[in-house]
Amino acid sequence: MSISLSGQIALVTGASRGIGAAIAKALASAGSTILLVARSEPDLRQVQQSIESNGGMAVYTCADASKEEDVRRALGEVEQRFGRLDILVNCAGIGVFGPLVSTNTSDWDRVMATNARGPFLFCRESVPIMARRSNGCIINIASVVGVKGYMNQGAYTASKHALMGMTKVLAQEVQPLGIRVHIICPGGVDTEMASQARPDLDRSGLITPEEVAEVVLFLVSQRGNAVVDQVNLRRANGAPWFSE
Ligand SMILES: NC(=O)c1ccc[n+]([C@@H]2O[C@H](COP(=O)([O-])OP(=O)(O)OC[C@H]3O[C@@H](n4cnc5c(N)ncnc54)[C@H](OP(=O)(O)O)[C@@H]3O)[C@@H](O)[C@H]2O)c1
């Protein structure tokens, strides 16, 4: 997709690998400057180097999305370095898989803190920066289990339902501020997480991280009178959602 995001600043969480790294690279290829956020410094550095070797611009900061002080610090860096924020992509996420009744409390809390509290904190701290220019685009990466419920994915499913709920409210509350909010609900994407969650799936049939990134580029390119709120993205060889 050929769009220009030249001069725009994007913050992508979960940018150290998988879907977040692909989204960061795609946004950088379109001309945006990216603040890459995740916990692993070596992985972030690798993504930054890959973006820069393709002529893009990126910086990174190590932050735990579930920690308020880390999120505030990351947004402080955005303010200090760039003084603006145009695009926020909340992609950081973890899964713990197994029967719900075998899920221990600390795993439940960890999944909820990363997948639900993390995006909440990033949205809360980003909105005032975006609102100053009456312009912004927030994209939350949920999952098919933000809508459906899959066995052995209890905590993960609950966290993505929480993210869906938060996003529905946010979209309405920030619309008057000129901020657009979108949510993407992918099925199986070929990353480390998918091989953990669904070892039964043939990896060659999984959605690629780059295909999710193309959807992000489409959403950020929407500038006219039409807005896509939610994208349900499924595997071509999976059942259409209409069938359920
Ligand atoms: N793969 C799928 O099938 C699939 C399907 C639907 C939705 N999703 C969603 O897509 C997103 C990305 O998943 P993925 O498949 O790309 O997984 P992945 O390869 O495991 O990557 C997860 C990313 O999140 C970061 N992360 C995890 N915990 C974090 C924390 N506390 N603070 C900051 N960053 C953190 C990781 O970096 P560090 O470890 O360096 O912090 C990594 O960059 C997740 O929200 C996931 O739920 C995935």
The ligand as an SDF file (V2000), in Angstrom:
LIG
                    3D

 48 52  0  0  0  0  0  0  0  0999 V2000
    0.0890  -14.7050   17.1310 N   0  0  0  0  0  0  0  0  0  0  0  0
   -1.2320  -14.8130   17.0720 C   0  0  0  0  0  0  0  0  0  0  0  0
   -1.7900  -15.8220   16.6290 O   0  0  0  0  0  0  0  0  0  0  0  0
   -2.0900  -13.6610   17.5260 C   0  0  0  0  0  0  0  0  0  0  0  0
   -3.4290  -13.6640   17.1350 C   0  0  0  0  0  0  0  0  0  0  0  0
   -4.2440  -12.6180   17.5450 C   0  0  0  0  0  0  0  0  0  0  0  0
   -3.7260  -11.6040   18.3060 C   0  0  0  0  0  0  0  0  0  0  0  0
   -2.4340  -11.6160   18.6830 N   0  0  0  0  0  0  0  0  0  0  0  0
   -1.9460  -10.5160   19.5020 C   0  0  0  0  0  0  0  0  0  0  0  0
   -0.9430   -9.8050   18.8080 O   0  0  0  0  0  0  0  0  0  0  0  0
   -0.0450   -9.2170   19.7380 C   0  0  0  0  0  0  0  0  0  0  0  0
    1.3840   -9.6070   19.3640 C   0  0  0  0  0  0  0  0  0  0  0  0
    1.5020  -11.0180   19.4740 O   0  0  0  0  0  0  0  0  0  0  0  0
    2.6280  -11.8560   18.7290 P   0  0  0  0  0  0  0  0  0  0  0  0
    1.9740  -13.0400   18.1720 O   0  0  0  0  0  0  0  0  0  0  0  0
    3.4460  -10.9730   17.8610 O   0  0  0  0  0  0  0  0  0  0  0  0
    3.4490  -12.3420   20.0150 O   0  0  0  0  0  0  0  0  0  0  0  0
    4.9980  -12.4270   20.3070 P   0  0  0  0  0  0  0  0  0  0  0  0
    5.7590  -12.7830   19.1010 O   0  0  0  0  0  0  0  0  0  0  0  0
    5.1050  -13.2580   21.5260 O   0  0  0  0  0  0  0  0  0  0  0  0
    5.3490  -10.8880   20.6750 O   0  0  0  0  0  0  0  0  0  0  0  0
    4.8170  -10.2920   21.8090 C   0  0  0  0  0  0  0  0  0  0  0  0
    5.3900   -8.8960   21.9220 C   0  0  0  0  0  0  0  0  0  0  0  0
    4.8580   -8.2720   23.1120 O   0  0  0  0  0  0  0  0  0  0  0  0
    5.9520   -7.8060   23.9020 C   0  0  0  0  0  0  0  0  0  0  0  0
    5.5700   -7.8590   25.3140 N   0  0  0  0  0  0  0  0  0  0  0  0
    5.1040   -8.9160   26.0110 C   0  0  0  0  0  0  0  0  0  0  0  0
    4.8830   -8.5560   27.2840 N   0  0  0  0  0  0  0  0  0  0  0  0
    5.2070   -7.2460   27.3820 C   0  0  0  0  0  0  0  0  0  0  0  0
    5.2080   -6.3120   28.4450 C   0  0  0  0  0  0  0  0  0  0  0  0
    4.8100   -6.6270   29.6900 N   0  0  0  0  0  0  0  0  0  0  0  0
    5.5970   -5.0390   28.1890 N   0  0  0  0  0  0  0  0  0  0  0  0
    6.0070   -4.6850   26.9530 C   0  0  0  0  0  0  0  0  0  0  0  0
    6.0350   -5.5280   25.9170 N   0  0  0  0  0  0  0  0  0  0  0  0
    5.6540   -6.7910   26.1390 C   0  0  0  0  0  0  0  0  0  0  0  0
    7.1080   -8.7520   23.5630 C   0  0  0  0  0  0  0  0  0  0  0  0
    8.3540   -8.1350   23.8000 O   0  0  0  0  0  0  0  0  0  0  0  0
    9.2680   -8.3910   25.0860 P   0  0  0  0  0  0  0  0  0  0  0  0
    9.1720   -9.8370   25.4420 O   0  0  0  0  0  0  0  0  0  0  0  0
   10.6060   -7.9420   24.5910 O   0  0  0  0  0  0  0  0  0  0  0  0
    8.7230   -7.4720   26.1240 O   0  0  0  0  0  0  0  0  0  0  0  0
    6.8850   -8.8960   22.0710 C   0  0  0  0  0  0  0  0  0  0  0  0
    7.4250   -7.7750   21.3920 O   0  0  0  0  0  0  0  0  0  0  0  0
   -0.4710   -9.7060   21.1270 C   0  0  0  0  0  0  0  0  0  0  0  0
   -1.2570   -8.7230   21.7430 O   0  0  0  0  0  0  0  0  0  0  0  0
   -1.3070  -10.9260   20.8050 C   0  0  0  0  0  0  0  0  0  0  0  0
   -2.2570  -11.1710   21.8100 O   0  0  0  0  0  0  0  0  0  0  0  0
   -1.5950  -12.6290   18.3010 C   0  0  0  0  0  0  0  0  0  0  0  0
  1  2  1  0
  2  3  2  0
  2  4  1  0
  4  5  1  0
  4 48  2  0
  5  6  2  0
  6  7  1  0
  7  8  2  0
  8  9  1  0
  8 48  1  0
  9 10  1  0
  9 46  1  0
 10 11  1  0
 11 12  1  0
 11 44  1  0
 12 13  1  0
 13 14  1  0
 14 15  2  0
 14 16  1  0
 14 17  1  0
 17 18  1  0
 18 19  2  0
 18 20  1  0
 18 21  1  0
 21 22  1  0
 22 23  1  0
 23 24  1  0
 23 42  1  0
 24 25  1  0
 25 26  1  0
 25 36  1  0
 26 27  1  0
 26 35  1  0
 27 28  2  0
 28 29  1  0
 29 30  1  0
 29 35  2  0
 30 31  1  0
 30 32  2  0
 32 33  1  0
 33 34  2  0
 34 35  1  0
 36 37  1  0
 36 42  1  0
 37 38  1  0
 38 39  2  0
 38 40  1  0
 38 41  1  0
 42 43  1  0
 44 45  1  0
 44 46  1  0
 46 47  1  0
M  CHG  2   8   1  16  -1
M  END
$$$$
